[in-house]
């Protein structure tokens, strides 16, 4: 269920939007942890970007990788461990893996950008979001547009979402061929595109593409941008948001662009 009611509540802070990619990690603070999210908000992030994996016993947690090796040194998958075991893990850089419920509860006014990494995340995440009443402050996304659509349909409440990979490529092709009605049709189910500047020969940062997408009523958020000049270039082209590991740099750089 997508209505215009969903847009102001989530996409209402002053432009440009600064999405803290997995929070703000620093010495002693691991990505996708409560301290990382808190640090990002204190620095001035307008949104918190994170990822949802699901434990063996069906609890959605904020974690990017399929397994724990990179951030904890443990060669096990999140899906192989129950929530109690996950809660006991201490990450190499400090901190613990939070549940989706814990993060949404810890920051009751924060806007979260949530990437549904696995199909199991659809029902479990929707259940938590609905239970907490957080649908007006989350954006649901996934590389799989089917997964995104399933979550939106299951929630059955106004919620913002961004396009999956196939829809993004369809929009790019329609825009390149200047098929305006197709651009508008493909844009209809979502409110945003969250994309890199390009993939191989495909450029998403061309003025023509950005102009057509914005004209279709969508916001464009580019990831993952950690260079000040690149942030300014993309905003000047018409992007509304920057997803970054460097919330500190983004706030300093883009403050004057608001």
Secondary structure, 3 states (H helix, E strand, C coil): CCCCHHHHHHCCCCCCEEEEECCCCECCECCCCHHHHHHHHHHCCCEEEEEEEECCCCCEEECCCCECHHHHCCCCEHHHCCHHHHHCCCCCCCCCCCEHHHHHHHCCCCCEEEEECCCHHHHHHHHHHHHHCCHHHEEEECCCHHHHHHHHHHHCCCCEEECCHHHHHHHHHHHHCCCHHHHHHHHCCCCEEEECCEECCEECCCHHHHHHHHHCCCEEEECCCCCHHHHHHHHHHCCCEEEECCHHHHHHHHHHHC
